[in-house]
Amino acid sequence: MFTQLLDLLSHVVCLFLHVTGGGTFPRALSAAQEKKCLEEMAQGSQAARQKLIEHNLRLVAHIIKNGCP
C-alpha cells in the first residue's frame, strides 16, 4: 500500500513538472510566509492551501527519492 502511494506521488510530481514546464520546484517558503499561509488556510483560503502544496513539492520529491526516515 505504501509503495503504491509513493508510486502515485512520483507520478503526480512528474506530471506537475511536465505541466509547469520548468523542471524545477518553487523555492521553499520562509518561516514567516509559511505561517501566513497556514493562518490564511485556516480561515478557508484555497489559494494559500495551493501555495503551501506547491512550495513543498521539493520535500515530497526528496521523500520519494530517498524514502522516509
VEXBAFI-868510 format. One record per residue: chain; residue in one letter; residue number from 1; z negated, x, y of N, C-alpha, C in turn. Coordinates in pm, 1 decimal, padded with zeros to 6 digits. Layout:
# residues N
+------+------+-----+----------+----------+----------+----------+----------+----------+----------+----------+----------+
: unit : code : pos :      n.w :      n.u :      n.v :     ca.w :     ca.u :     ca.v :      c.w :      c.u :      c.v :
+------+------+-----+----------+----------+----------+----------+----------+----------+----------+----------+----------+
:    A :    a : NUM :        Z :        X :        Y :        Z :        X :        Y :        Z :        X :        Y :
...
+------+------+-----+----------+----------+----------+----------+----------+----------+----------+----------+----------+
# end
This chain:
# residues 69
+------+------+-----+----------+----------+----------+----------+----------+----------+----------+----------+----------+
: unit : code : pos :      n.w :      n.u :      n.v :     ca.w :     ca.u :     ca.v :      c.w :      c.u :      c.v :
+------+------+-----+----------+----------+----------+----------+----------+----------+----------+----------+----------+
:    A :    m :   1 :  00000.0 :  00082.9 : -00118.8 :  00000.0 :  00000.0 :  00000.0 :  00000.0 :  00087.7 :  00125.7 :
:    A :    f :   2 : -00087.4 :  00188.7 :  00126.1 : -00096.6 :  00277.7 :  00242.3 :  00033.2 :  00354.7 :  00262.4 :
:    A :    t :   3 :  00092.8 :  00402.2 :  00154.9 :  00218.0 :  00477.4 :  00166.8 :  00331.1 :  00387.2 :  00215.6 :
:    A :    q :   4 :  00327.9 :  00261.0 :  00175.9 :  00429.5 :  00167.3 :  00224.1 :  00413.4 :  00143.9 :  00373.4 :
:    A :    l :   5 :  00289.6 :  00136.6 :  00418.9 :  00263.0 :  00118.9 :  00561.7 :  00311.0 :  00240.8 :  00640.2 :
:    A :    l :   6 :  00282.9 :  00359.8 :  00590.5 :  00329.8 :  00480.6 :  00658.2 :  00481.8 :  00487.0 :  00660.9 :
:    A :    d :   7 :  00544.8 :  00445.6 :  00551.4 :  00690.2 :  00443.5 :  00546.5 :  00745.3 :  00346.8 :  00651.1 :
:    A :    l :   8 :  00684.9 :  00229.9 :  00661.7 :  00726.6 :  00132.3 :  00761.8 :  00707.5 :  00187.7 :  00902.7 :
:    A :    l :   9 :  00594.6 :  00250.4 :  00927.9 :  00568.6 :  00307.8 :  01060.5 :  00670.0 :  00416.7 :  01094.9 :
:    A :    s :  10 :  00705.9 :  00497.9 :  00996.6 :  00803.8 :  00603.2 :  01023.8 :  00938.5 :  00542.5 :  01060.7 :
:    A :    h :  11 :  00975.0 :  00431.1 :  00997.1 :  01099.7 :  00364.7 :  01031.5 :  01093.6 :  00305.0 :  01172.4 :
:    A :    v :  12 :  00979.4 :  00249.6 :  01207.6 :  00963.2 :  00193.1 :  01341.5 :  00973.3 :  00302.8 :  01447.0 :
:    A :    v :  13 :  00911.0 :  00416.1 :  01421.8 :  00916.4 :  00528.3 :  01516.3 :  01060.1 :  00577.5 :  01530.7 :
:    A :    c :  14 :  01129.6 :  00592.1 :  01419.6 :  01270.0 :  00636.5 :  01424.4 :  01356.5 :  00536.9 :  01499.9 :
:    A :    l :  15 :  01332.5 :  00407.8 :  01476.3 :  01407.6 :  00305.2 :  01547.7 :  01379.5 :  00313.5 :  01697.2 :
:    A :    f :  16 :  01254.6 :  00331.8 :  01733.5 :  01218.9 :  00343.0 :  01874.7 :  01292.3 :  00460.9 :  01939.3 :
:    A :    l :  17 :  01294.5 :  00574.1 :  01871.2 :  01363.1 :  00691.1 :  01925.0 :  01512.3 :  00665.1 :  01938.7 :
:    A :    h :  18 :  01568.3 :  00595.4 :  01843.0 :  01710.9 :  00564.5 :  01848.0 :  01741.4 :  00471.5 :  01965.3 :
:    A :    v :  19 :  01658.9 :  00369.6 :  01982.6 :  01682.4 :  00270.8 :  02087.8 :  01662.4 :  00331.3 :  02226.0 :
:    A :    t :  20 :  01558.4 :  00410.8 :  02241.9 :  01531.8 :  00469.3 :  02373.4 :  01624.9 :  00584.9 :  02403.9 :
:    A :    g :  21 :  01680.7 :  00646.7 :  02301.9 :  01784.1 :  00746.8 :  02320.9 :  01737.5 :  00888.2 :  02345.5 :
:    A :    g :  22 :  01625.8 :  00908.6 :  02407.7 :  01586.1 :  01043.1 :  02445.9 :  01543.2 :  01131.8 :  02331.4 :
:    A :    g :  23 :  01494.3 :  01075.0 :  02225.2 :  01447.3 :  01155.2 :  02113.7 :  01309.6 :  01214.5 :  02137.6 :
:    A :    t :  24 :  01247.5 :  01179.1 :  02248.0 :  01112.7 :  01227.5 :  02274.9 :  01022.9 :  01108.6 :  02308.3 :
:    A :    f :  25 :  00896.4 :  01129.4 :  02292.0 :  00799.5 :  01024.2 :  02320.8 :  00751.2 :  01036.8 :  02464.1 :
:    A :    p :  26 :  00706.6 :  00924.4 :  02522.1 :  00644.7 :  00932.7 :  02654.7 :  00516.5 :  01015.7 :  02646.4 :
:    A :    r :  27 :  00482.7 :  01080.8 :  02754.6 :  00359.6 :  01160.3 :  02756.7 :  00237.8 :  01069.9 :  02742.2 :
:    A :    a :  28 :  00132.6 :  01127.2 :  02689.5 :  00007.2 :  01053.7 :  02676.2 : -00045.2 :  01016.6 :  02814.7 :
:    A :    l :  29 : -00115.2 :  00906.0 :  02821.8 : -00175.1 :  00863.3 :  02948.1 : -00299.1 :  00946.7 :  02977.0 :
:    A :    s :  30 : -00330.4 :  00961.1 :  03104.4 : -00455.8 :  01026.9 :  03140.5 : -00569.1 :  00931.8 :  03103.5 :
:    A :    a :  31 : -00689.3 :  00983.5 :  03101.8 : -00805.8 :  00900.9 :  03068.1 : -00817.8 :  00783.5 :  03165.0 :
:    A :    a :  32 : -00794.0 :  00808.3 :  03292.4 : -00804.1 :  00702.4 :  03392.6 : -00695.3 :  00597.2 :  03373.1 :
:    A :    q :  33 : -00571.7 :  00642.9 :  03343.5 : -00462.4 :  00548.6 :  03320.7 : -00488.2 :  00463.8 :  03196.3 :
:    A :    e :  34 : -00537.9 :  00528.8 :  03090.9 : -00565.9 :  00456.4 :  02968.0 : -00676.7 :  00353.4 :  02989.4 :
:    A :    k :  35 : -00780.5 :  00392.5 :  03063.4 : -00890.4 :  00299.7 :  03091.8 : -00840.1 :  00178.9 :  03169.7 :
:    A :    k :  36 : -00754.7 :  00204.3 :  03268.6 : -00699.0 :  00095.2 :  03349.1 : -00615.9 :  00001.5 :  03261.0 :
:    A :    c :  37 : -00531.8 :  00057.5 :  03174.2 : -00450.6 : -00025.0 :  03083.9 : -00537.3 : -00106.4 :  02988.7 :
:    A :    l :  38 : -00642.4 : -00044.7 :  02937.7 : -00732.7 : -00117.0 :  02847.3 : -00800.4 : -00234.1 :  02918.8 :
:    A :    e :  39 : -00840.0 : -00212.1 :  03043.9 : -00901.9 : -00319.5 :  03120.9 : -00802.5 : -00432.0 :  03147.6 :
:    A :    e :  40 : -00678.1 : -00395.1 :  03183.2 : -00575.7 : -00495.6 :  03209.1 : -00539.5 : -00571.5 :  03080.8 :
:    A :    m :  41 : -00534.0 : -00499.3 :  02969.5 : -00502.8 : -00561.9 :  02842.1 : -00612.3 : -00662.3 :  02804.2 :
:    A :    a :  42 : -00736.9 : -00626.1 :  02830.6 : -00848.1 : -00716.1 :  02800.8 : -00838.7 : -00845.7 :  02881.4 :
:    A :    q :  43 : -00770.5 : -00838.2 :  02995.8 : -00750.6 : -00957.6 :  03079.5 : -00621.7 : -01030.8 :  03042.5 :
:    A :    g :  44 : -00552.9 : -00981.9 :  02937.8 : -00435.3 : -01052.8 :  02887.9 : -00300.5 : -00994.8 :  02925.9 :
:    A :    s :  45 : -00297.5 : -00878.5 :  02986.8 : -00170.5 : -00820.0 :  03029.3 : -00090.9 : -00766.0 :  02910.1 :
:    A :    q :  46 :  00024.3 : -00826.3 :  02886.4 :  00112.5 : -00778.6 :  02780.6 :  00180.8 : -00647.3 :  02820.9 :
:    A :    a :  47 :  00205.9 : -00628.3 :  02949.8 :  00268.1 : -00504.9 :  02997.8 :  00175.6 : -00385.5 :  02972.6 :
:    A :    a :  48 :  00047.3 : -00403.9 :  02997.7 : -00049.7 : -00296.7 :  02973.5 : -00059.1 : -00266.3 :  02824.6 :
:    A :    r :  49 : -00054.9 : -00369.5 :  02742.4 : -00058.4 : -00352.2 :  02596.5 :  00062.5 : -00270.6 :  02550.8 :
:    A :    q :  50 :  00180.9 : -00307.0 :  02601.2 :  00302.9 : -00236.8 :  02563.2 :  00298.8 : -00091.0 :  02609.1 :
:    A :    k :  51 :  00245.8 : -00068.4 :  02728.2 :  00236.5 :  00068.3 :  02780.2 :  00146.2 :  00152.9 :  02690.9 :
:    A :    l :  52 :  00033.4 :  00097.5 :  02647.8 : -00057.1 :  00169.2 :  02558.2 :  00011.7 :  00202.0 :  02426.2 :
:    A :    i :  53 :  00086.5 :  00106.4 :  02373.0 :  00157.6 :  00129.5 :  02247.3 :  00258.9 :  00241.8 :  02263.2 :
:    A :    e :  54 :  00341.3 :  00233.3 :  02365.7 :  00447.5 :  00332.2 :  02385.6 :  00392.4 :  00471.9 :  02409.9 :
:    A :    h :  55 :  00286.0 :  00481.5 :  02485.3 :  00232.6 :  00613.3 :  02519.2 :  00144.8 :  00672.3 :  02409.2 :
:    A :    n :  56 :  00123.0 :  00598.5 :  02300.8 :  00050.1 :  00652.0 :  02186.2 :  00139.8 :  00675.0 :  02065.2 :
:    A :    l :  57 :  00270.6 :  00661.5 :  02083.4 :  00363.4 :  00683.9 :  01972.6 :  00361.5 :  00828.9 :  01924.3 :
:    A :    r :  58 :  00335.5 :  00920.8 :  02014.5 :  00326.6 :  01062.0 :  01974.4 :  00214.6 :  01080.5 :  01871.0 :
:    A :    l :  59 :  00102.2 :  01014.6 :  01891.8 : -00009.1 :  01020.9 :  01797.8 :  00029.4 :  00958.0 :  01664.5 :
:    A :    v :  60 :  00098.0 :  00844.8 :  01670.6 :  00142.8 :  00777.9 :  01548.1 :  00234.3 :  00869.9 :  01468.5 :
:    A :    a :  61 :  00329.6 :  00932.6 :  01536.9 :  00422.7 :  01023.1 :  01469.6 :  00348.8 :  01141.9 :  01408.8 :
:    A :    h :  62 :  00249.7 :  01193.0 :  01478.9 :  00171.4 :  01305.8 :  01427.2 :  00096.8 :  01265.3 :  01299.5 :
:    A :    i :  63 :  00038.0 :  01147.2 :  01300.4 : -00035.0 :  01099.4 :  01182.5 :  00060.2 :  01079.0 :  01065.8 :
:    A :    i :  64 :  00177.2 :  01021.4 :  01094.4 :  00275.7 :  01000.1 :  00988.1 :  00320.0 :  01133.4 :  00929.9 :
:    A :    k :  65 :  00345.0 :  01228.4 :  01015.1 :  00394.1 :  01359.3 :  00969.8 :  00288.9 :  01436.4 :  00892.7 :
:    A :    n :  66 :  00165.8 :  01436.2 :  00940.9 :  00061.0 :  01520.0 :  00881.5 : -00041.5 :  01444.4 :  00797.7 :
:    A :    g :  67 : -00036.3 :  01314.3 :  00799.7 : -00133.3 :  01235.0 :  00724.5 : -00264.0 :  01222.0 :  00800.3 :
:    A :    c :  68 : -00340.9 :  01126.4 :  00758.1 : -00472.9 :  01103.9 :  00819.1 : -00571.5 :  01210.6 :  00772.3 :
:    A :    p :  69 : -00662.9 :  01248.8 :  00859.5 : -00763.9 :  01348.0 :  00820.4 : -00860.8 :  01292.9 :  00719.1 :
+------+------+-----+----------+----------+----------+----------+----------+----------+----------+----------+----------+
# end
